Amino acid sequence: MNDFESDLTLLENLSKKISDLIYNNQFNQISEIDKQRRAIIEKIKQSETSHLQIKSRISDLVINNNEMLKNTSNKLKQLTKNREKFSKRLEAYSLIK
């Protein structure tokens, strides 16, 4: 089980515990358990934000990578075209001799 799943399980258990305490009219422990629950919720929110930032960075990397591949492909086509011109020119000069 990963951290996210264990956090969700703990959050669920704390919520159930708060519900049980309310049902049994035992209100003195609720505030401490609620602090723990809120801390877990904040941790999950920060983790999700972190995941979104990572996804965004990976997406940017993919876009940049595709752009670099496109540029490299264009340069390779241009070099191939120039090489063909040079080869034709060289062949023409060799026929003149």
C-alpha positions in Angstrom: 0.0 0.0 0.0 1.4 3.4 -0.9 1.4 6.5 1.2 -1.6 8.0 -0.5 -3.7 4.9 0.1 -2.6 4.6 3.8 -3.4 8.3 4.3 -6.9 7.8 2.9 -7.4 4.8 5.1 -6.2 6.7 8.2 -8.4 9.6 7.2 -11.4 7.3 6.9 -10.7 5.7 10.3 -10.3 9.1 12.0 -13.6 10.3 10.5 -15.3 7.1 11.7 -13.8 7.6 15.2 -15.1 11.2 15.3 -18.6 10.0 14.2 -18.5 7.3 17.0 -17.4 9.9 19.6 -20.3 12.2 18.6 -22.7 9.3 18.7 -21.6 8.5 22.2 -21.6 12.1 23.4 -17.8 12.1 24.0 -16.9 15.5 22.6 -13.6 16.0 24.5 -11.4 14.0 22.1 -12.9 15.3 18.9 -10.8 18.4 18.5 -7.5 16.5 18.7 -8.7 13.8 16.2 -10.0 16.6 14.0 -6.5 18.2 14.0 -5.0 14.9 12.9 -7.6 14.6 10.2 -7.0 18.1 8.9 -3.3 17.5 8.8 -3.8 14.4 6.6 -6.2 16.3 4.3 -3.5 19.1 3.9 -0.9 16.5 3.2 -3.0 14.9 0.5 -3.7 18.4 -1.0 0.0 19.2 -1.1 0.8 15.8 -2.5 -1.8 16.2 -5.3 -0.4 19.7 -6.1 3.0 18.1 -6.3 1.7 15.5 -8.7 0.1 18.1 -10.9 3.4 20.1 -11.0 5.3 17.0 -11.9 2.8 16.2 -14.6 3.0 19.7 -15.9 6.8 19.6 -16.0 6.8 16.2 -17.8 4.3 17.6 -20.3 6.5 20.6 -20.9 9.5 18.2 -21.4 7.5 16.1 -23.9 6.6 19.3 -25.9 10.2 20.5 -25.9 11.4 17.1 -26.8 9.0 16.9 -29.8 10.1 20.4 -30.9 13.8 19.4 -30.7 13.0 16.2 -32.7 11.2 18.3 -35.3 14.1 20.8 -35.5 16.7 17.9 -35.7 14.7 16.2 -38.5 14.5 19.5 -40.5 18.3 20.0 -40.1 18.9 16.4 -41.2 16.7 17.0 -44.3 18.6 20.2 -45.1 22.0 18.5 -44.6 20.8 15.6 -46.9 19.6 18.0 -49.5 22.9 20.0 -49.4 24.9 16.7 -49.6 22.9 15.7 -52.7 23.6 19.0 -54.3 27.3 18.7 -53.5 27.4 15.2 -54.8 25.8 16.3 -58.1 28.2 19.2 -58.4 31.2 17.0 -57.7 30.0 14.5 -60.3 29.5 17.3 -62.8 33.1 18.5 -62.2 34.5 15.0 -62.5 32.8 14.6 -65.9 34.4 17.9 -67.1 38.0 16.5 -66.7 
